[in-house]
Amino acid sequence: MVPFSLRGRHGDVQVAISTNDDPVRVGCDLLDRAIAKDAAYGFPVCEAAPIVDLYGYAAACGWIQLVRSSDASGEFELDPLSLFRDAGSPFAFFGVKPTLFDAPFRETRHDLTWTAHSFLCAVPDAVMSKSVEPVAAFSWGFTVANGTIEIEPAKALRLDTWNQHLPLLRASFPDWAFVESLAV
């Protein structure tokens, strides 16, 4: 559980990191039928859901996830769903108490390190403006070494970790205001 506060109410993000032992059940085969069914086996599955006593617009929030992978640039990059890549929104998921879901995998099992910084974020006026502030944060990921996958469990992050990602967020979404986190 990762504690947070949203609109004056305290809540928790329930995070579950598990091993993908059924790629078809979680839909990996829908992403790339040629490779996903077998390739995704053994990689992590992450589900994170906010639990808070708020409803409707008061419970509207979203997930912004940034990932760093040694088989890519090695720098943190935005991790939107492909269908939202050109939507002009920084959120991977947005809604009333939205669940973050991710099941990353690779076609091969070459050595690599993959780390995600996942932020539950609020828009101060629910859905009326393009202003974003973090309310909860955690990291998770996996390493592949000598063909063996080791899953890194979820760890709460300090909210001010958000600030290291502000240059990328602001450059990627200039029409949005990303509020600096003063919380630790």
C-alpha positions in Angstrom: 0.0 0.0 0.0 1.2 3.5 -0.9 -0.6 6.2 1.2 -1.9 9.4 -0.4 -4.1 12.4 0.1 -6.6 13.5 -2.5 -8.9 16.5 -2.0 -8.5 16.3 1.8 -9.2 12.6 2.0 -6.6 10.0 2.9 -6.4 6.9 0.8 -4.0 4.1 -0.3 -2.9 2.8 -3.6 -3.1 -1.0 -3.6 -0.2 -2.2 -5.7 0.1 -5.8 -6.8 3.2 -7.0 -8.7 3.1 -10.6 -9.8 4.7 -13.0 -12.3 2.9 -13.2 -15.6 2.1 -16.9 -15.6 -0.8 -16.6 -18.0 0.0 -14.1 -20.8 -3.3 -14.9 -22.6 -5.4 -14.1 -19.5 -3.9 -10.7 -19.2 -4.2 -10.0 -22.9 -0.5 -10.0 -24.0 -1.4 -12.1 -27.0 -3.6 -9.2 -28.2 -0.6 -6.9 -28.4 1.5 -9.1 -30.7 0.1 -12.5 -31.4 3.3 -13.7 -33.1 5.5 -13.3 -30.0 3.5 -12.3 -26.9 2.0 -15.5 -25.7 5.3 -17.2 -25.1 7.6 -14.2 -24.7 5.6 -12.5 -21.9 5.7 -15.6 -19.7 7.7 -14.9 -16.5 7.8 -11.1 -16.9 6.0 -8.9 -14.3 2.3 -7.8 -14.2 1.6 -4.6 -12.3 -1.9 -3.5 -11.1 -2.3 -0.4 -8.9 -5.6 1.0 -7.8 -6.4 4.0 -5.6 -8.7 3.3 -2.6 -10.2 6.5 -1.3 -13.7 7.5 0.0 -14.4 9.8 -2.9 -16.8 9.4 -5.8 -17.5 10.9 -9.2 -15.5 14.0 -10.2 -13.9 14.1 -6.7 -12.3 10.8 -7.4 -11.1 11.7 -10.9 -7.4 11.2 -11.2 -4.8 9.6 -13.6 -1.7 7.7 -13.9 1.5 9.0 -15.5 4.2 6.3 -15.9 7.8 6.9 -16.9 10.1 4.0 -17.7 13.9 3.6 -18.1 15.2 0.6 -19.9 18.8 -0.4 -20.6 17.8 -1.8 -24.0 16.4 1.6 -25.1 17.9 5.1 -24.4 18.7 4.4 -20.8 16.8 7.6 -19.8 13.3 7.8 -18.4 10.7 8.1 -21.1 7.0 8.5 -21.1 5.0 5.2 -21.2 1.6 6.0 -22.6 -0.6 3.4 -24.1 -0.1 3.3 -27.9 -3.6 4.4 -28.6 -3.0 7.6 -26.6 0.4 8.4 -28.0 -0.8 11.3 -30.1 -3.8 12.3 -27.9 -1.9 15.2 -26.3 -2.5 13.9 -22.7 0.3 12.8 -20.4 -1.9 10.2 -18.8 -1.6 6.4 -19.5 -4.9 5.9 -17.6 -7.5 8.5 -16.4 -10.9 8.2 -14.8 -12.7 7.7 -11.5 -10.3 5.8 -9.3 -8.4 4.4 -12.4 -6.4 1.3 -12.2 -2.9 1.3 -13.7 -2.1 -1.9 -15.5 1.1 -2.9 -17.1 2.6 -6.2 -18.3 5.9 -5.3 -20.0 7.9 -8.0 -21.8 10.5 -8.5 -24.4 10.7 -10.9 -27.3 14.1 -12.1 -26.2 15.7 -12.5 -22.8 18.8 -10.5 -23.3 20.3 -8.8 -20.2 18.5 -5.6 -19.3 17.2 -3.5 -16.5 13.7 -2.0 -16.7 12.4 0.5 -14.1 9.1 2.3 -13.9 8.2 5.4 -11.9 4.4 5.4 -11.6 2.6 8.5 -10.4 -1.0 8.8 -9.3 -1.9 12.4 -10.2 -4.7 14.8 -9.6 -6.0 17.7 -11.7 -6.9 20.2 -9.0 -10.3 21.1 -10.5 -11.1 17.4 -11.3 -11.5 17.5 -15.1 -11.6 21.2 -16.0 -8.0 22.2 -16.6 -4.6 20.9 -17.9 -2.8 21.1 -14.5 -1.3 18.0 -12.9 0.1 17.3 -9.5 1.3 14.0 -8.1 -0.4 12.5 -5.0 1.3 9.1 -4.8 4.3 7.5 -6.4 6.0 4.1 -6.5 8.7 2.3 -8.5 8.8 -1.2 -9.8 10.5 -3.2 -12.5 12.6 -6.2 -13.5 16.0 -7.3 -14.6 17.0 -10.0 -17.0 20.3 -11.6 -16.4 21.6 -14.7 -18.2 18.0 -15.3 -19.4 16.5 -15.2 -15.9 13.9 -12.6 -15.0 13.9 -11.1 -11.6 11.0 -8.9 -10.7 11.6 -5.8 -8.6 8.8 -5.3 -6.0 6.9 -2.1 -5.7 8.5 0.5 -3.5 6.9 3.8 -2.5 8.8 6.8 -3.9 9.1 10.2 -2.3 6.7 12.6 -4.1 9.5 14.9 -4.9 10.9 12.2 -7.3 8.3 13.7 -9.6 10.4 16.8 -10.0 13.2 15.0 -11.8 10.7 14.2 -14.5 9.4 17.7 -14.9 11.7 18.8 -17.8 10.5 15.8 -19.9 6.9 16.2 -19.0 6.9 20.0 -19.7 8.8 19.5 -23.0 6.5 16.7 -24.1 3.2 18.5 -23.1 3.8 22.2 -23.3 0.0 23.0 -23.1 -0.1 21.3 -19.6 1.1 22.7 -16.3 3.0 20.2 -14.2 3.1 21.4 -10.6 6.4 20.9 -8.7 6.0 18.6 -5.7 7.1 20.1 -2.4 6.1 17.0 -0.5 8.7 14.4 0.4 
